Amino acid sequence: MDSKVKGKVRTMLCTIATGTVIEVGDLVGMTAGLIVKAGATTAKIARAMEASASGDVVIEVSRGRIEMVMDGDAVFAVTYKGTEVDIAMDGTKQEIDVTGGTTYKVLQIDESQDAGVVGSADDIKVRINKPLDEMA
């Protein structure tokens, strides 16, 4: 699980790519109309609300700009609040690209007082900035 949800979440069912394995909490995107695990170059994302095994054909994913808690690829700083950022990959683990990625801007770091702990890369509050179900 790469993310933890904060608050209520609307969901939708989507067709998943053949042979795709996704864990609860993974961020997902869409390729050729099929759900795949999101990577650093994914332009629109959702959160997997359930796991899927190879061979599954449908998965439940989030709708809209949900709030989550994720780890960053570097430690949190107050100056990161409100910043639109990308996903960073550490092997297969998805993290917040707090130090640089601003090409796709799929996540936004929360602006609140409890957005993160300065000096820690753990449990940074973000929201989906470019949801999968949002029209361009």
C-alpha positions as CSV (number, residue, x, y, z in Angstrom):
1,M,0.0,0.0,0.0
2,D,1.6,3.3,-1.1
3,S,-1.1,5.6,0.2
4,K,-3.7,6.0,3.0
5,V,-7.0,7.8,2.3
6,K,-8.2,10.8,4.3
7,G,-12.0,11.2,4.4
8,K,-14.8,9.9,2.2
9,V,-14.1,8.6,-1.4
10,R,-16.4,8.3,-4.4
11,T,-15.5,5.3,-6.6
12,M,-16.0,3.8,-10.0
13,L,-15.3,0.4,-11.6
14,C,-12.8,0.2,-14.4
15,T,-11.4,-2.5,-16.6
16,I,-7.9,-3.5,-15.7
17,A,-5.1,-4.4,-18.1
18,T,-4.5,-8.2,-18.5
19,G,-1.9,-9.6,-16.1
20,T,-1.8,-6.4,-13.9
21,V,-1.3,-6.8,-10.2
22,I,-2.3,-3.8,-8.1
23,E,-2.3,-3.4,-4.3
24,V,-4.8,-1.5,-2.3
25,G,-3.5,2.1,-2.1
26,D,-1.5,2.0,-5.3
27,L,-1.9,5.0,-7.6
28,V,-3.2,3.9,-11.0
29,G,-3.5,5.5,-14.5
30,M,-5.0,4.5,-17.8
31,T,-3.4,3.2,-20.9
32,A,-5.4,2.3,-24.0
33,G,-8.6,2.5,-21.9
34,L,-7.3,0.0,-19.3
35,I,-6.1,0.6,-15.7
36,V,-2.4,0.1,-15.0
37,K,-0.2,1.0,-12.0
38,A,0.8,4.6,-12.3
39,G,4.4,5.7,-12.8
40,A,6.5,8.8,-13.0
41,T,5.1,9.8,-16.4
42,T,1.4,9.1,-15.7
43,A,-0.7,12.2,-16.6
44,K,-3.9,11.4,-14.7
45,I,-4.4,9.2,-11.6
46,A,-6.7,7.5,-9.2
47,R,-6.2,5.4,-6.1
48,A,-6.9,1.7,-6.1
49,M,-9.6,1.1,-3.5
50,E,-9.1,-2.7,-3.7
51,A,-6.4,-5.1,-4.8
52,S,-6.4,-6.9,-8.1
53,A,-4.6,-10.1,-9.0
54,S,-3.4,-11.2,-12.4
55,G,-6.5,-12.4,-14.2
56,D,-8.9,-9.9,-12.6
57,V,-10.9,-7.9,-15.2
58,V,-12.4,-5.0,-13.0
59,I,-11.0,-2.9,-10.2
60,E,-12.6,-0.2,-8.0
61,V,-10.7,3.1,-8.1
62,S,-11.3,6.6,-6.6
63,R,-13.0,9.5,-8.4
64,G,-12.0,13.1,-8.0
65,R,-9.5,15.0,-5.9
66,I,-9.2,12.7,-2.9
67,E,-6.8,13.4,0.1
68,M,-4.2,10.9,1.0
69,V,-1.1,10.4,3.0
70,M,2.1,9.2,1.2
71,D,5.8,9.1,1.8
72,G,8.1,11.5,-0.1
73,D,11.3,10.8,-2.0
74,A,12.9,13.3,0.3
75,V,12.2,15.0,3.6
76,F,9.3,17.5,3.9
77,A,9.9,21.2,4.1
78,V,7.4,24.0,4.9
79,T,8.1,25.5,1.5
80,Y,6.6,22.5,-0.3
81,K,3.1,23.3,1.0
82,G,0.8,23.8,-2.0
83,T,3.3,22.6,-4.5
84,E,2.0,20.5,-7.5
85,V,4.3,17.5,-7.9
86,D,4.7,14.2,-9.8
87,I,5.0,10.6,-8.6
88,A,8.5,9.3,-7.9
89,M,9.3,5.6,-8.1
90,D,11.6,3.8,-5.7
91,G,11.7,0.4,-7.3
92,T,8.0,-0.5,-7.3
93,K,7.1,1.9,-4.4
94,Q,5.3,5.0,-5.4
95,E,6.3,8.2,-3.6
96,I,5.7,11.9,-3.8
97,D,8.4,13.6,-5.9
98,V,8.8,16.5,-3.4
99,T,12.1,17.7,-4.7
100,G,11.6,18.2,-8.4
101,G,9.0,16.5,-10.6
102,T,6.6,19.2,-11.8
103,T,6.0,17.9,-15.4
104,Y,2.7,16.1,-14.9
105,K,1.7,17.7,-11.5
106,V,-0.7,14.8,-10.6
107,L,-0.4,15.4,-6.9
108,Q,-0.6,18.6,-4.8
109,I,1.0,18.8,-1.3
110,D,-1.5,20.0,1.3
111,E,-1.4,23.6,2.5
112,S,-2.5,22.9,6.1
113,Q,-0.5,23.1,9.3
114,D,-0.4,19.3,9.5
115,A,0.7,18.7,5.9
116,G,3.9,17.0,7.0
117,V,6.7,16.9,9.6
118,V,9.7,19.0,8.7
119,G,12.7,16.8,8.3
120,S,10.7,13.6,7.7
121,A,9.8,11.9,4.4
122,D,7.0,9.9,6.0
123,D,3.2,10.6,6.0
124,I,3.0,13.7,3.8
125,K,-0.6,14.8,3.1
126,V,-1.4,15.2,-0.6
127,R,-4.4,15.3,-2.8
128,I,-4.9,14.0,-6.3
129,N,-4.5,17.1,-8.5
130,K,-5.3,15.5,-11.9
131,P,-7.9,12.8,-11.3
132,L,-8.4,10.0,-13.8
133,D,-12.1,10.9,-14.2
134,E,-11.6,14.6,-14.9
135,M,-12.0,15.8,-18.4
136,A,-9.2,17.9,-19.9
